[in-house]
Each structure stands twice: as structure tokens, then as C-alpha cells.
Amino acid sequence: MERQWAGSRVEALHRERWVVQFGPQAIRGGDYLPHDGERPHLALRTDGLKDLKVYDAGDLLMPGGDLVSSLAVLRDATEKISRAGAIAVVLGGDHSIASADVAGIANHLGHGKVSMIHLDTHADTGEDQWGALVGHGTPMRRLIDSGAVRGDRFLQLGLRGYWPDNETLLWMRDQGMRSYEMTEIHHRGMKAVLDESFSTLTDGCDGVFLSVDIDVVDPGMAPGTGTPEPGGMTSRELLEAVRRICFELPVVGIDVVEVCPAFDSADITAILANRVVLEALSAITLKKKGGSYSPTRNLLDR
């Protein structure tokens, strides 16, 4: 088994809009193609479902109403998957799960040995959330505070909006985090931002965890999420970034979170999240095969 995914139906202190707990089911079903175990990638000429040994473990059994115990279940699961030599792909659920799924892999590979790429509207570095240390606005601070992930090996892409406050931003700076707001990405380009970040992420670390909050995408293209914020990435920008990250870097874990099907429109958010997973698997397959890829080369000349 090389890749295992599991659903984590965690919803913690999500006062803005509810029912992200139904995200895993929506992501699995977000596909107009037959469920036949095949997904040949047009651009990469790989099939992540056939070329890799992929296993869907189903939704983890979470004790209802007990967030701390639920996250412990997830932490133990991702550690077990990592020790088996597989890559955990976790479907959320809200972003509180990142404090557990990344920690589980770090428990195996070593604290400080896993770097982080976090695509999100929000920094999720709050000291607390309505007095609670654990919530969907605090997981990245918990990872850094615990030592599971080094602050100076932490990359954030797509931030915008009206949170966090200046005090939290100063804390992020002091940890050595590198956080890119959407305006900077727009003016400099995603390629330039990723180019200057990749070498840092692999310096002194054995693997990279990719965490994708679907609200990093503009709500015009991904309305089905708990905390939508205008001015985000396009769906194409997200998929291209995921493709490059998973092809060029040693990815050891992935989560895709904050899909809220009750607020979706024609399932476009769930479909996008589904494609984020397939894009990652396809790029990992190409990397495993030792293939090459150039986004500027014509499709039929590859």
C-alpha cells in the first residue's frame, strides 16, 4: 500500500457555517466519471488510482462531541499509516484536523523533520478560539508550539481578508514563517513564490505535508465552505500549485478540508476538492516513475 486516504468528520467550534462534517462523503462523490478505479491524467500521462496502491479506509470512527479524543484517533491513524510506508490523504472535516494528522506523521518521522505547505484564506495561527486551544483557527500554532513542525519550515499561500490581527502576525514573523497574501501572489506570480520557497522546505526536513483548505479558492468558484472570503485563487491556480508541489517535493501527507456541501452550488466545491486529491496522486505517480513534465510543452509533444 502506497497511498491511503481516510475521512475525518471533525467539526469543531465552527460558529460561522456548519456541516463541514459531511465533507468527506461529498469529496468522494464529487465526480461525474464512473467509479471504476481509473483516472488517467490528461497532462501527466499517469493514472494515480491504477499506478499506485490506493486504499480508502473509510471515515474514521470519531467519538461524537469530544474534539480532543477525535483528534487523538486521527493522530494515531496517520502515524500508523506513515509507519506502514504509505502516504496519508485525509479528507476533512474542518481544519482543526491538521493539528492531529500532521502530528501523527511527525511522531513517526521526527519532530521538526516535516515541513508544511498550507494553502488557505486564513493563517489558522490563533492562540485560542473562543477560549479553546483547539479549533479550526488554531491548528498551525499548535503544530509549531508542540515542535511537530518548525516555524521556519512553514509556507502559507493564499492569505487574505480580515484575520488574524497584528499581534498574531508578529508572532508568525517571529517563528520564521513565510506567509504569502493573495495580492503578492497576484503581482509576483505563483511560480516565483514557489520557486523561492521549495529549497527552504526541504532543508533539514525529510518530507513535506500539504494542507489544502478549499476556501483558498475564490468563493465564486468554491462557494461550499464554512468561511468564504472573496479575492482568492482560481481553481486552475490551485490545481497547478498542487501538481507542482506533489511532483517536485517529497510529500509525506495531505489533507483537504473545509468542504461544506450544504452551501455548495451544483457540487462545484466538492468536485474541485476531489480533483485536488486526484491531481496530487497523479503528480506523485509521475515523480515515483521518474517522469518529467513541462507546463509549456504542447500536450501531444510530451
Secondary structure, DSSP 4 states (H G I P E B T S, - for coil): --EEEEEE----S--SS--GGGHHHHHHH--SS--SS--B-TTT--BHHHHS-EEEEEE----TT-HHHHHHHHHHHHHHHHHTT-EEEEEESSGGGHHHHHHHHHHHH-TTSEEEEEE-SS----S-BTTBS-STTSHHHHHHHHTSS-GGGEEEEEE-SS-S-HHHHHHHHHTT-EEEEHHHHHHH-HHHHHHHHHHHHTTT-SEEEEEEEGGGB-TTT---BSS--SS-B-HHHHHHHHHHHHHHS-EEEEEEE-B-GGG-STTHHHHHHHHHHHHHHHHHHHHHHT----TTS-GGG-
